[in-house]
Amino acid sequence: MHRPNFVEYVMLRMTTLSVVIFLLFVTILGIFIENNHIFIFTVVLIAIAFGILIFILYQGAVSMQEQLRAINRYLRYIDDIDAINQHDASFLIREFEEINYSLVRLLKKSKKREDLKQKYNTKLKLKNRQRGDIISAIAHEFRNPIAAIIGYAQTLKEDPNISETLQIKFLDKIAKNGDKIEAILSRLVLWNKFESGETTLHKSRFKLKHLIEEVKFHLEEKYKHREILIEGGEYELYADRTLMEIVLKNLIENALKYSKESVIVHLTAHTISVEDKGIGIAKKEIDKVTKKFYRSDKHNWDNSMGLGLAIVKNILEMHNTELKIISTLHQGSIFSFSIFGMCREIQDKNNTQADKSSLIL
């Protein structure tokens, strides 16, 4: 069904009304005017007057139609509402101008809400994708130790004649895989605290070299036949001892995992660095290994879902310092961070000649 536009509708109505009024005038004039010449002349004048009136009404209707179309364009091209300058349109009628301004404001608010909705949906999709990645990573990390525990346990259960030596060996394997699962869970809990902002620093003064020696003792029990060397003097550090222990354990254990030679921990009044002669990191991956859930295509730099170095980075940032990585592929890596601000007051008391030489170097 064809619907008339504004001009057609107005002209149809006005023309119909004009014809009715014109015929009424003609009828009345026909009754009162007997002279045919005067009657025809009067009818022609009235017809011209009606024609001029209809033309004026037509022009007004066309103008109003253009203004309605200008307003309608805002609705039709709502995606481009920011590019429309509402001051470009001029309106003869104040109400149309007010409608125009109100409509533009309404559409811009609607557009802003739509943009916010899209941003929210994008963030929601990202969160869902990250959640999927986390679940996948958790499944991947738990699969191997759980499979090992089940395998050793079934062997012990199904073979009653297994030797005592093998029983002890299998139970040791089960215990180690259980420890691995516990370490993964602990790391997940710690990262969740970082993400939720629940982690706070509990600073205290402690001997740094003594802490490194504790970490060394525990790791050398786990990585037998491996050597961890500590070079440098003793310093008293003012920091969160528990979190610093996590940092040192992660860095030294990474070095042990990906190298076969001795791992060296260098300690000065300014920095702590962990050096290995292992597989190294490709230059393009150095900036990525500290990102959460990052897993290299060639080497898994953290067997706990890519959280180890991300946690280290987070802890160091809480202590107003940062992790620096220098690495060459197939030659080794140096992971270091500054402790100058944390032991500055102790530095003058313990600043030996050996430390001065290391600082000059």
DANOR-V999549 format. One record per pair of residues at least 4 apart in sequence whose C-alpha atoms are under 7 Angstrom apart, sorted by the first residue. I is the first residue (numbers start at 1). J is the second residue. D is the distance in Angstrom with one decimal. If there is no record, write none. Layout:
# DANOR-V999549
i = <I;I>
j = <J;J>
d = <D;D>
This chain:
# DANOR-V999549
i = <4;4;5;6;6;7;7;7;7;8;9;10;10;11;11;12;13;14;15;16;17;18;18;19;20;21;22;23;24;25;26;26;27;28;29;29;30;33;35;36;37;38;39;40;41;42;43;44;45;46;47;48;49;50;51;52;53;54;55;56;57;58;59;60;61;62;63;64;65;66;67;67;68;69;71;72;73;74;74;77;78;80;81;86;91;91;93;94;95;96;97;98;99;100;101;102;103;104;105;106;107;108;109;110;111;112;113;114;115;116;117;118;119;120;121;122;123;124;125;126;127;128;129;130;131;132;133;134;135;136;137;137;138;138;139;141;141;142;142;143;144;145;145;145;146;147;148;149;149;149;150;151;152;152;152;153;154;155;156;156;162;162;163;164;165;166;167;168;169;170;171;172;173;174;175;176;177;178;179;180;181;182;183;184;184;185;186;187;188;189;190;191;191;192;193;193;193;194;194;201;202;203;203;203;203;204;204;204;204;205;205;205;205;206;206;206;207;207;207;207;207;208;208;208;208;208;209;209;209;210;211;212;213;214;215;215;216;216;217;218;219;220;220;226;227;227;228;228;228;229;229;229;230;230;230;231;231;231;232;232;232;233;233;235;235;236;236;237;237;238;238;239;240;241;242;243;243;244;245;246;247;247;248;249;250;250;251;251;252;252;253;254;255;255;255;256;258;258;259;259;259;259;260;261;262;263;263;264;264;264;265;265;265;266;266;266;267;267;267;268;268;269;269;270;270;270;271;271;271;271;271;272;272;272;272;273;273;273;273;274;274;274;275;275;275;276;276;276;277;277;277;278;278;278;279;279;279;279;280;280;280;280;280;280;280;281;281;281;281;281;282;282;282;285;288;289;289;290;290;290;291;292;292;292;293;293;293;294;295;295;295;296;296;301;302;302;302;304;307;308;309;310;311;312;313;313;313;314;315;316;316;316;316;317;317;321;321;322;323;323;323;324;324;324;325;325;325;326;326;326;327;327;327;328;328;339;340;343;346;347;351;351;352;353;354;355;356;357>
j = <8;9;9;10;65;11;61;62;65;12;13;14;61;15;58;16;17;18;19;20;21;22;50;23;24;25;26;27;28;29;30;43;31;32;33;39;39;39;39;40;41;42;43;44;45;46;47;48;49;50;51;52;53;54;55;56;57;58;59;60;61;62;63;64;65;66;67;68;69;70;71;91;72;73;100;76;77;78;81;81;107;84;108;101;96;97;97;98;99;100;101;102;103;104;105;106;107;108;109;110;111;112;113;114;115;116;117;118;119;120;121;122;123;124;125;126;127;128;129;130;131;132;133;134;135;136;137;138;139;140;141;305;142;305;143;304;305;146;181;147;148;149;177;181;150;151;152;153;174;177;154;155;156;170;174;157;158;159;160;167;166;167;167;168;169;170;171;172;173;174;175;176;177;178;179;180;181;182;183;184;185;186;187;188;304;189;190;191;192;193;194;195;311;196;197;198;199;198;199;240;240;238;239;240;241;238;239;240;241;236;237;238;239;236;237;238;211;234;235;236;237;212;234;235;236;237;213;234;235;214;215;216;217;218;219;249;220;228;221;222;223;224;226;262;262;263;262;263;264;263;264;265;264;265;266;265;266;267;266;267;268;267;268;346;350;343;346;342;343;342;343;342;244;245;246;247;315;248;249;250;251;312;252;253;254;308;255;274;256;274;257;258;259;263;276;263;278;279;276;277;278;279;278;277;276;275;276;274;275;276;273;274;275;272;273;274;271;272;273;272;355;340;347;338;339;340;336;337;338;339;340;336;337;338;339;334;335;336;337;334;335;336;333;334;335;332;333;334;331;332;333;330;331;332;329;330;331;332;327;328;329;330;331;332;333;285;286;327;328;329;286;328;329;289;294;294;309;309;310;313;310;306;307;310;305;306;307;306;300;301;306;300;301;306;306;307;308;308;311;312;313;314;315;316;317;322;323;318;319;320;321;322;323;321;322;337;338;337;335;336;337;335;336;337;334;335;336;333;334;335;332;333;334;332;333;343;344;347;350;351;355;356;356;357;358;359;360;361>
d = <5.5;5.6;6.0;6.1;6.1;5.9;5.4;6.0;6.7;5.9;6.3;6.0;6.9;5.6;6.6;6.1;6.2;5.9;6.0;6.3;6.2;5.8;6.8;6.0;6.2;6.2;6.1;6.1;6.2;6.0;5.9;6.5;6.4;6.5;5.6;6.9;6.9;6.1;6.1;6.1;6.1;6.0;6.1;6.1;6.3;6.2;6.1;6.1;6.1;6.1;6.0;6.2;6.2;6.0;6.2;6.2;6.1;6.0;6.3;6.3;6.0;6.1;6.2;6.1;6.0;6.3;6.4;6.2;6.1;6.2;6.4;6.6;6.1;6.1;5.9;6.2;5.9;5.6;6.4;6.6;6.9;6.9;6.6;6.9;6.4;5.6;6.5;6.2;6.1;6.0;6.3;6.1;5.9;6.2;6.3;6.1;6.1;6.1;6.2;6.1;6.0;6.1;6.2;6.2;6.2;6.2;6.1;6.2;6.2;6.1;6.1;6.1;6.2;6.0;6.1;6.2;6.1;6.1;6.1;6.1;6.0;6.1;6.2;6.1;6.2;6.1;6.0;6.0;6.1;6.1;6.1;5.6;6.0;6.9;5.8;6.6;6.8;5.9;6.7;5.9;6.1;6.1;5.0;6.9;6.1;6.0;6.1;6.0;5.0;6.6;6.0;6.2;6.3;5.7;6.8;6.1;5.9;5.9;6.8;6.9;6.6;6.7;6.2;6.2;6.2;6.0;6.0;6.1;6.3;6.2;6.1;6.2;6.2;6.1;6.2;6.2;6.3;6.3;6.1;6.3;6.2;6.1;6.1;6.2;5.6;6.2;6.1;6.1;6.1;6.4;6.5;6.2;6.7;6.1;5.9;5.0;5.5;6.3;5.7;5.7;5.1;6.2;4.5;4.3;7.0;5.4;5.7;6.2;6.9;6.3;5.5;4.5;6.7;5.4;5.5;6.7;6.5;6.8;5.8;4.5;6.2;6.4;6.5;5.6;5.8;6.0;6.2;5.3;6.7;6.4;6.4;6.1;6.1;6.5;6.2;6.1;6.0;6.5;6.5;6.6;5.9;5.5;6.5;6.6;4.9;6.4;5.8;4.9;5.9;6.1;4.7;6.0;6.0;4.8;6.2;6.1;4.9;5.9;6.1;4.7;5.9;6.8;6.9;6.9;6.9;6.3;6.2;5.8;5.0;5.3;6.3;6.6;6.1;6.1;6.5;6.4;6.6;6.2;6.0;6.1;6.3;5.1;6.0;5.8;6.0;6.2;6.4;6.7;6.3;6.4;6.1;6.4;6.1;6.5;5.6;6.7;5.4;6.0;6.3;5.9;3.7;6.4;6.6;6.4;7.0;5.9;5.0;5.8;5.2;6.6;5.7;4.6;6.4;5.8;5.2;6.4;6.2;4.9;6.8;6.5;6.2;6.3;6.1;5.7;5.4;4.5;6.8;5.6;4.3;5.2;6.8;5.5;5.7;6.5;7.0;6.4;5.5;3.9;6.6;5.5;5.2;6.2;5.9;4.4;6.6;5.4;5.6;6.6;5.6;4.0;6.7;6.4;6.0;4.4;6.0;4.3;6.1;5.7;5.6;5.3;4.2;5.1;5.7;4.3;5.4;6.5;6.3;5.7;6.1;5.1;6.6;6.8;5.4;6.2;6.8;6.2;6.9;4.9;4.6;6.6;5.4;5.7;5.2;5.2;5.4;4.2;5.8;5.0;5.4;6.7;5.8;5.4;6.9;6.8;4.9;6.8;5.9;6.8;5.9;6.4;6.1;6.2;6.1;6.2;6.2;6.5;6.0;6.4;6.6;6.3;5.2;5.4;7.0;5.3;5.8;6.7;6.1;5.7;6.9;5.9;5.0;5.8;5.3;6.0;5.8;4.8;6.6;5.7;5.2;6.7;5.8;4.1;6.2;5.7;6.5;6.4;5.5;6.0;6.4;5.5;6.0;6.9;6.4;6.3;6.4;6.2;6.3;6.3>
